[in-house]
Amino acid sequence: MKISFWSESQIAGKIQRDFENARTEYGWMIALDAQHHNLTTLPLFHHIEHYDLGIVIIPKNNPNVDLTKVKRVCDKVAVMQEGPAQYFTDYSLENQIHFYNNLVEADLLFCHNESDVSFYKGLTDKPVYVMSSLMILDSVSNLPKVNRSGVIVGGNFCAWYNGFISYLQSLNFKEEIYLPSMGRKIENEEQMDGIQHLPYMTWVEWIKKLNNFKYAIHLMPTVAAGTFSLNCAYLKIPCISNEKLDTQRICFPELSVDVNDLETVNNLVVRLRDDKDFYNECSETAHDNYMKHYTEEVFLEHMNKVFGSL
């Protein structure tokens, strides 16, 4: 099957396996050997070949995508919301209606989590499939074994990531605390004492840095791709995070929580800190479940079943 992806990314053509950000949508494109087109090139059809399937990733900040144009060069068109399934409900009314019409006009829908499937099936009668987070491991498959230390908090201090609450809970690990640089930051966040702030980095750089940490915590209420949990599972780093994320629930069953149940979170922090057997069990279980559910081979097997159903 000849597949194309359409998003707001400026990268054109096929993505190479050694690409520095070879995860999630770029991972999908690599695994499926798909061409990528920027959505702003939609009018330039004399430059675009024909495809069996076009997968349109609706940008969070620009939902005004015209699927009729994509359908001119694709026999079937699938849509996927960038970010949480319910993100479009924050749009203006006009854009909410436009997004809904795209769902109706599409031939099928993709989403990040099993919980999203019933959400979309309640909005449309189109087939809905999970397209799980994916990492292409070529550039990070031979990482050195290190003596790990420190806690990595999974996001910044805005409500989207809930990073301040994660930081407060991480204090009980009694380790150095680190915070990544993400797209959303609040004012003066980097001026807080007692936190090491990491610079912006590519995904490959991020995985190599992440490999140094002993613990991870990410009490993000937003249910999206779950890449942080997946990164940690691959590296065998115990991660406490949202039970509503497929990647977290599958890879870290004993560390999946209601992000508002901070008493349970604190108990898990203390147990990971003090119980070496529990720590090792969570680490090994996570990696085993990653290998069972999230490798490139598993992804392709699932997607081939989806394509067969078309």
Secondary structure as UniProt FT lines:
FT   STRAND          3..7
FT   TURN            17..18
FT   TURN            20..21
FT   HELIX           25..31
FT   TURN            32..33
FT   STRAND          35..38
FT   HELIX           39..41
FT   TURN            42..43
FT   HELIX           45..47
FT   STRAND          51..58
FT   TURN            60..61
FT   HELIX           67..71
FT   TURN            72..73
FT   STRAND          74..81
FT   HELIX           85..90
FT   HELIX           93..105
FT   STRAND          108..111
FT   HELIX           114..121
FT   TURN            122..123
FT   STRAND          128..130
FT   TURN            138..140
FT   STRAND          151..153
FT   TURN            159..162
FT   HELIX           163..170
FT   HELIX           171..173
FT   STRAND          177..179
FT   TURN            187..188
FT   HELIX           189..191
FT   TURN            193..194
FT   STRAND          195..197
FT   HELIX           203..210
FT   TURN            211..212
FT   STRAND          215..218
FT   HELIX           227..235
FT   STRAND          239..242
FT   TURN            243..244
FT   HELIX           246..251
FT   HELIX           253..255
FT   STRAND          256..257
FT   TURN            259..260
FT   HELIX           262..274
FT   HELIX           276..293
FT   HELIX           296..309
//
